[in-house]
Amino acid sequence: MSHPTGPSDTVILRHASGGSTDGGHLDLAMTALPAIELSPMPGWITGETLEAQGIEVSMPNLPSLQRPELSPTPWRLRVTAHGPRTARIVLAPEGHRVFDERPGWLGIVTADGPVPAEAALNGQEARLSGDEFTVVVARSPFSLRVEDRDGRTVLRTAERLRQVAGFPMAPPALHHDGKTAVSFELAASEDILGFGEQFGRLVKNGQKLTLRSEDALGTGTGMAYKPVPVWHSTAGYAGFLNTGATVTADVGHERPSVLSLELDDDALDLFVFVSPEPAQRLADYTALTGHSQRPPLWAFGYWMGRCRYHSSGEMLEVARSMNAHSIPCDVLHLDPDWLVVDRLNTDFIWNEDRFGKRKDFVADLAAEGKRLSVWELPYVDPKSPLYAELQERGFFVKTLHGATAYLGGTPTPDGRPRALIDFSNPQARTWWKEQHRAFLDDGVAVFKTDFGEGFPADGVLAEDTPAAHHHNLYPLRYNSATSEAIAEATGRTPLVWGRSGWAGSHRYPGQWGGDAESTVAGMQATLRGGLSYALGAPGFWSHDIGGFFGPELTDGLYVRWTQFGAFSPLMRAHGLRPREPWAFSPEALKIARTWIRRRYGLLPYLWQAATASVRDGLPMMRPLHLSFPEDPAAVGIDSQFMLGDDLLVIPIFDDSSAPASRSFYVPKGTWTDLHTGTAYEAGFHTATFPLDAMPVLVRPGASIPTLPVPEDTRNTEDLADQPWVVHRFGHDLGPIPAFTGFDGSIADPASFDVVDHDA
């Protein structure tokens, strides 16, 4: 006999009845039936007749089956359009509050409600059609599919996938233990990408991912700092779960042809973006959730940090040494030593014993041409003199029983519990923002919003959203509060350097890839994480050059990672041990300086790429699949990337100072190495590169604006008035594009010097 394993409250969504098309949307009554998961054989069964469930009753070895009772519960399905290519599908128990809320009720979606669409009902199915998509709901048994404008199915539930006796293995939708799951069928050649900053392979087929923001303790643990419930399918759609709940995404791991999504919530709120172009899908996603903001010009310079600098004198010496070595540098970063109570605590009490008067220290750095970045996290240590006051004022996250909740998931150095600021409490949020004002008035340029993943399992926020959403929404609340503090105090575009994130975090640039190990594997995982994150949080992402921890860096790996960093959206070196170029061999110092200066020479191009990123809702660093979706070889490539529209960057993953062999892929056309002039035709190549070389290839027909970098350049400000030189590559070149100047105006093409490179 086959024995049930499913809990008694498990139900499967089986039938859709009645319905309304009022207001250009579908609103259907759903019937959920108790269900049992079979064991040891796979499959599900309800109390309906076996024939009604499509089970093959003529199978000679069909076991006797215990069916659950037929006791239906009411659910509801609503389908709406939110743009010409965007559908919203909401599935929840009848009476759930999601049906009464606007799409932005969780703080992720920023756009208004639905747009008009064509809705129709008949006896067998219900349809809702936007300009370029149709959602089709089969009534009995329930199933769902999404079609593109040509009628081609891009997404369908997995009711067709059954085992030999006909038992369904992946019901379209089920609910158990407060969790809702949907299963979609994977087509034979369909690849899935995305789900945020995941450090494994870019194509997620075969993987099972838990989307829960965690202190990942590195890039090789299987956890993620910035998961995002957004994915792309090569079938021609992207999906976005509008939730803060933990999501488990099984991408053909348990069932090879099933994409299963289970979320720790009663409601499913799914947006589907239908387009064969991933760039268009991202544009539609950012139209829904907001665009990133272009950081100030100085943010695109070189940043230097260390965990930790212990005094103002030590940091000023670094600033002077940068200038002495002719290494441009815009930002020096200060980790927790600026605090009096400095371990997993931010109470904004400046340590004058180590760093003197803050305003004087910032001015001394400015005299050397450097800005100050300051570390923070959203936790407060009980030893802080402000702890009792903040607790009394109710500014901390609480438990369900009203007690102060404590940090979870992050090891503490002394075992003391840390409290968390509740950013959903308006008074606590105001207090947090006010603490930044004095720092900003003194000239602090940017805050590194570290941690934020430690919202505890028993914690609840003051805001009126279900507790299941609080953990993953906490990083969004945290980074938005600091970004708002900067914008309100300075009137300029804010910039943070955030580690934790969720859907919507791209609105608050920038982010970095967390604590990578100082190994080739750490560097490789870092790039994969950035490319995966780009598909769900398009904006400005970067990483710690050299990795944060682990074995002492070799000269070779330091140089290779610096080359990679020089062609990343933002460029910061940071780690437990020194990352200053002169801490390595004379050869490494010389090569690192060359690549840092090359980055400064590309500031005009970086500025164009950043401007386009914000305008178009695209990441500045892009997987090849995003730029070349029609190229089947590009989809799985996660060891190289596009920087903006025109530069193909091919990092070299090697920790030796000897020349390294590198295999790489070139898309269609003849591409030219930016620095050597070597031409590469489309296809796979293998070449050997000495330590001072990394291939950076220019797309045929591209115009790359640059500027000269004089020997005495200290920072980006020193280059603001340098003349631009435009390098053009390829045949049959047209007019010079309209470039955006550093001041935001459209630059006059006649003012440029032009150099043509014929590949």
C-alpha positions in Angstrom: 0.0 0.0 0.0 1.1 3.6 -0.7 1.2 5.6 2.5 0.5 9.3 2.8 3.2 11.7 4.0 1.6 15.1 3.6 0.2 17.0 6.5 -3.5 17.0 7.1 -3.9 20.6 6.1 -2.4 20.2 2.7 -4.6 21.3 -0.2 -4.3 21.4 -3.9 -6.0 24.1 -6.0 -8.2 22.0 -8.3 -11.0 24.0 -9.8 -12.0 27.6 -10.8 -15.7 28.5 -10.9 -17.7 31.6 -11.6 -15.7 34.7 -12.1 -15.8 38.3 -12.9 -14.2 40.5 -15.6 -15.2 43.8 -14.1 -12.6 46.6 -14.6 -10.6 44.6 -17.2 -9.3 41.9 -14.8 -10.0 38.3 -14.0 -11.4 37.4 -10.6 -12.1 33.7 -10.1 -13.4 31.7 -7.3 -11.1 28.7 -6.6 -11.7 25.4 -4.9 -8.9 23.8 -2.9 -9.2 20.1 -2.0 -7.3 18.2 0.7 -4.5 16.2 -0.8 -2.0 13.5 0.2 1.6 13.2 -1.0 2.3 9.5 -1.6 5.2 7.5 -0.4 7.4 5.7 -1.3 6.4 6.4 -4.9 6.1 10.1 -6.0 2.8 11.7 -6.6 -0.2 13.4 -5.1 -3.8 12.4 -4.7 -7.1 14.1 -3.7 -10.4 12.7 -2.8 -11.8 12.9 -6.3 -12.2 9.8 -8.4 -9.0 8.4 -9.8 -10.3 9.0 -13.4 -11.0 12.6 -12.7 -7.4 13.0 -11.5 -6.0 11.4 -14.6 -4.6 8.3 -12.8 -4.1 5.2 -14.9 -6.4 2.7 -13.2 -5.4 -0.1 -15.6 -1.9 -0.2 -14.3 -1.4 -3.9 -13.1 0.6 -2.9 -10.1 -1.4 0.1 -8.9 -1.4 -0.1 -5.1 -4.5 0.4 -3.0 -4.9 4.0 -2.1 -6.3 5.9 0.8 -7.9 9.1 -0.5 -8.6 12.1 1.7 -12.1 13.4 2.2 -13.7 15.8 -0.3 -13.9 18.9 1.9 -13.3 22.0 -0.2 -12.0 25.3 1.0 -12.5 28.6 -0.9 -9.5 30.3 -2.6 -9.4 33.2 -5.0 -7.4 34.0 -8.2 -7.0 37.5 -9.6 -5.2 38.3 -12.8 -4.4 41.9 -13.9 -2.2 43.7 -16.4 0.4 46.2 -15.2 1.9 47.2 -18.5 1.9 46.0 -22.1 4.1 43.0 -21.3 3.4 42.6 -17.5 0.8 40.3 -15.9 0.1 40.0 -12.1 -1.2 36.7 -10.8 -2.5 36.7 -7.2 -3.6 33.4 -5.6 -4.6 33.2 -1.9 -7.3 32.0 0.4 -10.6 33.8 0.1 -10.6 36.9 2.3 -6.8 37.3 2.3 -5.7 41.0 2.7 -3.5 40.8 -0.4 -6.7 41.3 -2.5 -7.4 44.6 -0.7 -3.8 46.0 -0.9 -2.1 48.0 -3.6 0.9 46.3 -5.3 3.3 48.4 -3.3 2.0 47.5 0.1 5.3 45.7 1.1 7.5 48.6 -0.1 9.0 46.7 -3.0 6.8 47.8 -5.9 6.7 51.5 -6.5 4.3 51.7 -9.5 0.6 52.4 -9.4 -2.1 49.7 -9.9 -3.3 47.8 -12.9 -3.8 49.1 -16.4 -6.8 48.2 -18.7 -6.8 44.8 -20.3 -9.2 42.5 -22.1 -10.7 39.8 -20.0 -13.1 37.0 -21.1 -14.8 34.0 -19.5 -16.2 30.8 -21.0 -17.2 27.4 -19.8 -13.7 25.9 -20.1 -11.3 28.7 -19.5 -10.7 32.4 -18.6 -8.4 34.8 -20.4 -6.8 38.1 -19.7 -4.9 39.7 -22.5 -2.5 42.7 -22.5 -0.9 44.2 -25.5 1.7 41.5 -25.8 0.7 38.7 -23.5 -2.3 36.5 -22.6 -2.9 34.6 -19.3 -5.0 31.5 -19.8 -6.7 29.8 -16.8 -8.2 26.4 -17.4 -11.1 25.9 -15.1 -11.4 22.2 -14.2 -9.0 20.9 -13.5 -7.2 24.1 -12.7 -4.1 25.0 -14.7 -2.5 28.2 -16.0 -0.3 29.3 -18.8 1.1 32.5 -20.2 1.4 33.2 -23.9 3.3 35.8 -25.8 1.8 38.0 -28.4 2.3 35.3 -31.1 0.4 32.7 -29.0 3.5 30.8 -28.0 3.4 29.5 -24.5 6.3 30.9 -22.4 5.2 29.7 -18.9 2.8 26.9 -17.9 2.0 25.0 -14.7 3.3 21.5 -14.5 0.1 19.4 -14.4 1.2 17.4 -17.4 4.2 15.9 -15.6 3.3 12.6 -14.1 4.8 9.3 -13.0 4.0 6.0 -14.7 0.7 5.5 -13.0 -0.5 8.9 -13.8 -0.1 10.5 -10.4 0.8 14.2 -10.7 4.2 15.0 -9.3 4.1 18.7 -9.5 0.5 20.1 -8.9 0.0 23.6 -10.3 -0.6 25.1 -6.8 -0.8 23.7 -3.3 -0.7 24.9 0.2 0.6 23.3 3.4 1.8 24.4 6.8 1.3 28.0 6.0 3.3 27.7 2.8 2.2 28.2 -0.8 3.9 26.4 -3.7 3.5 26.6 -7.5 5.1 24.3 -10.0 6.0 25.3 -13.6 7.0 23.0 -16.4 10.6 23.5 -17.8 10.8 23.1 -21.5 13.4 20.8 -23.0 15.9 23.6 -23.8 14.8 26.1 -21.2 17.4 27.7 -18.9 16.7 29.7 -15.8 18.9 32.5 -14.5 18.7 34.9 -11.6 17.4 34.7 -8.0 19.7 37.4 -6.8 23.3 37.3 -5.7 23.9 33.6 -5.9 27.5 32.5 -6.0 27.1 29.2 -8.0 26.7 28.9 -11.7 24.7 31.5 -13.5 22.3 29.0 -15.1 20.4 27.7 -12.1 19.0 24.5 -13.7 19.7 21.6 -11.3 20.1 23.9 -8.2 17.9 24.3 -5.2 18.1 27.8 -3.6 16.8 29.2 -0.4 16.0 32.9 -0.9 16.6 34.3 2.6 19.0 37.1 3.3 21.7 35.7 5.4 25.1 36.6 6.8 26.6 34.2 4.3 30.1 34.2 6.0 31.7 34.1 2.6 30.9 33.3 -1.0 31.2 29.5 -0.7 28.8 28.5 2.0 25.6 28.2 -0.2 24.0 31.1 1.6 23.3 34.5 0.0 23.5 38.1 1.3 21.3 39.5 -1.4 18.8 37.0 -2.7 16.1 38.4 -5.0 12.9 36.5 -6.0 13.4 37.4 -9.6 14.3 35.0 -12.4 14.6 34.9 -16.1 13.7 32.1 -18.5 15.1 31.6 -22.0 11.5 30.6 -22.9 10.8 34.3 -23.0 9.7 35.6 -19.6 10.9 36.8 -16.3 9.1 36.2 -12.9 9.0 38.3 -9.8 7.5 37.2 -6.5 6.2 40.3 -4.7 7.0 39.1 -1.2 9.3 39.4 1.7 8.7 35.8 2.7 11.4 33.1 2.4 11.2 31.4 -1.0 12.6 28.0 -1.9 13.3 27.8 -5.6 13.9 24.2 -6.9 15.1 24.6 -10.5 14.9 21.1 -11.9 16.7 19.8 -8.8 14.2 17.3 -7.5 12.1 17.0 -10.6 14.3 17.6 -13.7 11.5 19.3 -15.7 10.0 21.4 -12.9 10.6 24.8 -11.6 9.0 24.7 -8.1 8.6 27.9 -6.0 7.5 27.5 -2.4 7.1 30.6 -0.2 6.5 30.9 3.5 3.2 32.7 3.1 -0.4 32.0 2.4 -0.5 34.3 -0.7 1.2 34.1 -4.0 1.8 37.5 -5.7 3.5 36.8 -9.0 4.4 39.3 -11.7 5.3 37.9 -15.1 7.2 40.0 -17.7 6.8 38.6 -21.2 9.4 39.4 -23.8 12.1 37.5 -25.6 14.6 40.2 -24.7 15.9 40.1 -21.1 16.8 43.8 -21.3 13.2 44.6 -22.0 12.0 42.4 -19.1 14.4 44.2 -16.8 13.2 47.6 -18.1 9.6 46.5 -17.3 10.7 45.2 -13.9 12.3 48.5 -12.9 9.3 50.4 -14.2 7.4 48.4 -11.6 10.0 48.5 -8.7 11.9 51.8 -9.4 15.2 52.7 -11.0 18.6 52.9 -9.5 20.3 56.3 -9.1 23.5 57.3 -10.7 26.2 57.8 -8.1 28.4 61.0 -8.0 31.4 61.0 -10.3 33.8 60.5 -7.4 32.2 57.2 -6.7 33.6 55.8 -10.0 37.2 56.4 -8.7 39.3 54.0 -6.7 38.3 53.2 -3.1 40.7 51.8 -0.5 39.8 50.2 2.8 41.1 47.8 5.4 39.6 45.9 8.3 40.9 47.9 10.1 42.6 51.3 10.1 43.2 52.1 13.8 43.9 55.9 13.7 43.6 59.1 11.7 47.4 59.1 11.3 47.4 55.7 9.7 44.7 56.7 7.2 46.4 60.0 6.4 49.6 58.1 5.7 47.7 55.9 3.2 46.3 59.0 1.5 49.8 60.6 1.2 51.2 57.3 0.0 48.6 57.1 -2.8 49.7 60.5 -4.0 53.4 59.7 -3.6 53.0 56.6 -5.7 50.9 58.4 -8.4 47.9 56.2 -7.7 44.6 58.2 -8.1 42.2 57.4 -5.2 38.9 59.1 -4.3 37.7 57.3 -1.2 39.3 55.9 2.0 37.1 53.6 4.0 37.0 53.5 7.8 35.7 50.3 9.4 34.4 50.0 13.0 37.3 51.5 14.8 35.7 55.0 14.6 33.2 53.8 17.3 34.0 53.7 21.0 31.9 50.5 21.4 33.0 49.0 18.1 31.9 45.4 17.8 28.6 44.8 16.1 27.4 48.2 17.4 26.5 51.5 15.8 25.5 54.2 18.2 27.2 57.0 16.3 29.6 57.9 19.2 32.8 59.0 17.4 36.1 57.8 18.9 38.1 61.0 19.2 41.0 59.2 21.0 41.7 57.4 17.7 40.6 59.8 15.1 40.4 63.3 16.7 37.7 65.7 15.8 35.7 64.2 12.9 35.5 67.5 10.9 39.2 68.1 11.2 40.0 64.5 10.1 37.7 64.8 7.1 39.4 68.1 6.2 42.8 66.6 6.5 41.8 63.8 4.1 40.3 66.3 1.7 43.6 68.2 1.7 45.1 65.0 0.2 42.2 64.7 -2.2 40.4 61.9 -0.5 36.8 61.4 0.8 35.8 59.4 3.8 33.6 56.4 3.9 32.3 55.3 7.3 31.1 51.8 8.3 27.9 51.2 10.1 25.4 48.4 10.9 21.8 48.5 12.3 22.6 46.8 15.6 23.2 48.3 19.1 25.4 46.7 21.8 24.0 46.6 25.4 27.3 48.2 26.5 26.5 51.3 24.5 25.5 54.3 26.7 22.5 54.8 24.4 21.1 51.3 24.6 18.8 51.9 27.6 17.4 55.1 26.1 16.7 53.5 22.7 15.1 50.5 24.4 13.0 52.8 26.5 11.8 54.7 23.5 10.8 51.5 21.7 13.2 51.9 18.8 14.3 48.3 18.8 12.8 45.3 17.0 10.6 43.4 19.4 9.4 39.8 19.8 5.8 38.8 19.5 5.5 39.2 23.3 6.8 42.7 23.3 10.3 42.1 24.6 13.5 43.3 22.8 14.4 40.9 20.0 18.1 40.0 19.5 20.3 39.6 16.5 20.3 36.2 14.9 22.5 34.4 12.3 25.7 36.3 12.9 28.4 35.1 15.4 29.1 37.6 18.2 32.5 38.1 19.6 31.5 38.0 23.2 28.1 36.3 23.4 26.2 39.4 24.3 22.8 39.9 22.5 22.5 42.8 20.1 19.3 44.7 19.5 18.2 45.8 16.1 16.9 49.3 15.1 13.3 49.0 13.8 13.3 51.1 10.6 9.5 50.6 10.2 9.0 52.7 13.4 8.8 56.3 12.1 10.4 57.7 15.2 13.2 55.2 15.2 13.8 55.8 11.5 13.9 59.5 12.1 16.4 59.1 15.0 18.6 56.9 12.7 18.6 59.5 10.0 19.3 62.3 12.3 22.4 60.6 13.6 23.9 60.7 10.1 23.4 64.5 9.7 26.4 65.6 11.9 28.6 63.1 10.0 27.4 64.5 6.6 27.7 68.1 7.8 31.4 67.3 8.7 31.9 66.0 5.2 31.6 62.2 5.4 30.9 61.1 1.8 29.4 57.6 2.1 28.3 55.0 4.6 29.1 51.3 4.3 25.8 49.8 5.3 27.2 46.5 6.5 25.2 43.5 7.8 21.4 43.8 8.1 20.8 40.0 7.5 20.3 39.3 11.2 16.6 39.9 11.7 15.7 37.2 14.2 13.1 34.4 13.8 11.0 35.7 16.7 11.2 39.4 15.6 8.4 41.6 14.4 8.4 45.0 13.0 6.2 47.9 14.1 4.7 48.2 10.6 1.5 46.5 9.7 2.7 43.7 7.4 2.6 40.0 8.1 5.6 38.8 10.2 6.6 36.3 7.4 7.9 39.2 5.3 9.9 41.0 8.0 13.3 39.2 7.8 13.9 39.8 4.1 12.4 43.3 4.0 14.7 44.4 6.8 17.7 45.0 4.6 15.5 47.1 2.2 14.3 49.2 5.1 17.8 49.6 6.5 19.5 50.7 3.3 16.6 53.0 2.3 16.8 54.8 5.7 20.5 55.6 5.3 20.1 56.6 1.6 17.3 59.0 2.6 19.4 60.4 5.4 22.2 61.2 2.9 19.8 62.7 0.3 18.0 64.9 2.9 21.1 66.2 4.5 23.2 66.9 1.4 20.7 67.4 -1.5 22.8 65.1 -3.7 22.4 61.7 -5.1 22.9 59.3 -2.1 25.3 56.5 -2.1 25.7 53.6 0.3 27.9 50.5 0.1 25.5 47.8 1.2 26.0 44.1 1.9 22.4 42.8 2.5 19.6 43.2 0.1 16.3 42.0 -1.4 14.0 42.9 -4.2 14.0 46.7 -4.6 17.5 47.1 -3.2 18.8 48.3 -6.5 17.0 51.7 -5.8 19.7 52.3 -3.1 23.1 51.9 -4.7 25.6 50.6 -4.3 26.0 47.0 -3.2 29.1 44.8 -2.9 29.5 41.0 -3.0 30.3 40.4 0.7 33.1 38.6 2.3 34.8 36.7 -0.5 37.7 34.4 0.2 41.1 35.5 -1.1 41.4 32.6 -3.5 40.8 32.0 -7.2 37.6 30.3 -6.2 36.5 33.3 -4.2 37.2 35.6 -7.1 35.2 33.3 -9.5 32.3 33.1 -7.1 32.3 36.8 -6.6 31.8 37.4 -10.4 29.1 34.8 -10.6 27.3 36.5 -7.7 27.5 39.9 -9.3 26.2 38.6 -12.7 23.3 36.7 -11.0 22.4 39.8 -8.9 22.4 42.0 -12.0 19.4 40.1 -13.4 17.2 41.0 -10.4 18.7 44.2 -9.0 20.0 46.2 -12.0 22.2 48.9 -10.8 25.7 49.4 -9.3 27.3 46.3 -7.8 31.0 45.7 -6.9 33.3 43.6 -4.7 36.3 43.7 -2.4 39.4 43.6 -4.6 41.6 40.8 -3.2 38.8 39.2 -1.2 38.1 39.8 2.4 39.6 36.8 4.3 41.5 33.6 3.9 45.1 32.8 2.7 47.5 35.7 2.3 47.1 37.1 -1.2 49.7 36.2 -3.8 51.0 39.0 -6.0 49.4 37.3 -9.0 45.9 37.1 -7.5 46.1 40.6 -6.2 46.9 41.9 -9.7 44.3 39.8 -11.4 41.6 40.9 -9.0 42.7 44.5 -9.4 42.3 44.2 -13.1 38.8 42.8 -12.6 38.0 45.6 -10.2 39.2 48.3 -12.5 36.5 47.3 -15.0 33.7 46.7 -12.4 30.9 49.3 -11.9 32.6 50.5 -8.7 36.1 49.8 -7.6 37.1 49.1 -4.0 40.0 47.2 -2.5 39.4 45.9 1.0 40.2 43.0 3.3 41.4 41.8 6.7 45.0 42.5 5.7 46.5 45.4 3.7 45.3 45.9 0.1 47.3 49.0 -0.7 49.3 48.3 -3.9 52.7 49.0 -2.2 52.0 46.2 0.3 52.9 43.8 -2.6 55.9 43.4 -4.8 57.3 46.2 -6.9 56.0 44.5 -10.1 52.5 44.1 -8.6 52.6 47.8 -7.5 53.5 48.9 -11.0 50.9 46.8 -12.7 48.1 47.7 -10.2 48.9 51.4 -10.7 48.6 51.0 -14.5 45.2 49.4 -14.2 43.9 51.9 -11.7 45.0 54.8 -13.9 43.4 53.0 -16.9 40.1 53.1 -15.0 40.4 56.9 -14.4 41.1 57.3 -18.1 37.8 55.6 -18.8 35.8 57.8 -16.6 33.8 59.3 -19.5 32.8 55.8 -20.7 31.9 54.8 -17.1 29.8 57.9 -16.9 27.9 57.0 -20.1 27.4 53.4 -18.9 26.1 54.6 -15.6 23.7 57.2 -17.2 22.3 54.5 -19.5 22.0 52.0 -16.7 19.7 54.4 -14.7 17.8 55.5 -17.7 17.1 52.0 -19.1 16.8 50.0 -15.9 19.8 47.9 -16.8 22.8 46.8 -14.7 26.1 48.4 -15.5 27.8 45.0 -15.3 25.9 42.5 -17.5 25.9 38.8 -18.2 26.5 38.1 -21.9 23.0 36.7 -22.2 21.6 40.1 -21.3 23.4 41.7 -24.3 23.2 38.8 -26.7 20.0 36.8 -25.9 19.9 35.4 -29.4 23.3 33.7 -29.0 22.9 30.2 -27.5 26.5 30.1 -26.5 26.2 33.2 -24.3 23.5 32.1 -21.9 25.8 30.0 -19.6 28.9 32.1 -19.7 29.6 33.4 -16.2 33.4 34.0 -16.3 33.3 37.2 -18.4 30.9 40.1 -18.7 29.8 43.3 -20.5 30.6 46.6 -18.8 28.0 48.9 -20.3 27.1 48.3 -24.0 30.5 48.2 -25.5 33.2 46.6 -23.4 33.6 42.8 -23.0 35.7 42.2 -19.9 37.5 38.9 -19.5 39.0 38.5 -16.0 41.8 36.0 -15.6 41.3 33.6 -12.7 44.8 32.8 -11.6 47.0 33.3 -8.6 50.4 33.0 -10.3 52.6 35.8 -11.5 53.4 33.7 -14.6 51.6 34.2 -17.9 48.2 32.5 -17.7 46.1 30.7 -20.3 42.5 31.9 -20.7 39.7 30.4 -22.8 36.9 32.9 -23.6 34.0 33.6 -25.9 33.6 36.4 -28.3 30.1 37.3 -29.7 29.3 38.1 -33.3 31.6 40.5 -35.1 35.2 41.5 -34.9 36.2 42.8 -31.5 39.3 44.8 -30.7 41.4 44.7 -27.5 41.1 48.1 -26.0 44.8 48.2 -24.9 46.7 46.0 -27.4 44.6 46.5 -30.6 44.5 42.7 -31.1 41.4 41.7 -33.2 39.3 38.7 -32.2 36.6 37.1 -34.4 33.4 35.6 -33.1 33.8 32.2 -31.4 35.8 30.5 -28.7 39.5 31.5 -28.2 42.3 30.4 -26.0 45.3 32.7 -25.5 48.0 33.3 -22.9 48.3 36.6 -21.1 51.2 37.9 -19.0 50.5 39.3 -15.6 50.2 42.9 -16.8 47.5 42.0 -19.4 43.7 41.2 -19.2 41.6 41.2 -22.4 39.1 44.0 -22.6 37.4 43.9 -26.0 35.5 46.6 -27.7 32.3 45.9 -29.6 32.6 46.6 -33.3 31.3 50.0 -34.2 31.7 51.4 -30.7 32.9 54.8 -29.7 34.7 54.9 -26.4 35.2 58.3 -24.7 38.4 58.6 -22.6 40.5 61.3 -21.1 44.2 61.7 -20.3 45.4 61.0 -16.7 48.3 63.3 -15.8 51.0 61.8 -13.5 49.9 64.0 -10.6 46.2 63.1 -10.7 44.9 62.5 -7.2 41.2 61.9 -7.8 38.3 62.4 -10.2 38.1 66.1 -9.5 41.5 66.6 -11.0 40.1 65.2 -14.2 36.8 67.0 -14.5 38.2 69.6 -17.0 40.4 67.3 -19.0 39.6 67.1 -22.7 37.9 63.9 -23.9 39.4 61.7 -26.6 36.9 59.4 -28.4 38.3 56.1 -29.7 36.2 54.5 -32.5 36.5 50.9 -33.5 35.6 49.1 -36.7 34.4 49.9 -40.2 31.7 52.2 -41.6 31.7 54.4 -38.5 28.8 56.8 -38.1 28.7 60.1 -36.2 29.9 60.3 -32.7 27.1 59.6 -30.2 25.6 62.3 -28.0 27.7 61.8 -24.8 26.6 63.1 -21.4 29.1 65.3 -19.8 30.1 65.1 -16.1 27.9 68.1 -15.4 24.9 66.4 -16.9 24.8 68.4 -20.2 25.1 66.9 -23.6 28.8 67.3 -24.7 29.6 68.9 -28.0 31.0 66.2 -30.4 33.1 68.9 -32.1 35.1 69.4 -28.9 36.5 65.9 -28.9 39.7 64.6 -30.4 38.9 61.4 -32.3 41.1 58.4 -32.9 39.9 55.7 -35.3 41.0 52.1 -34.9 40.4 49.8 -37.9 40.2 46.2 -36.7 
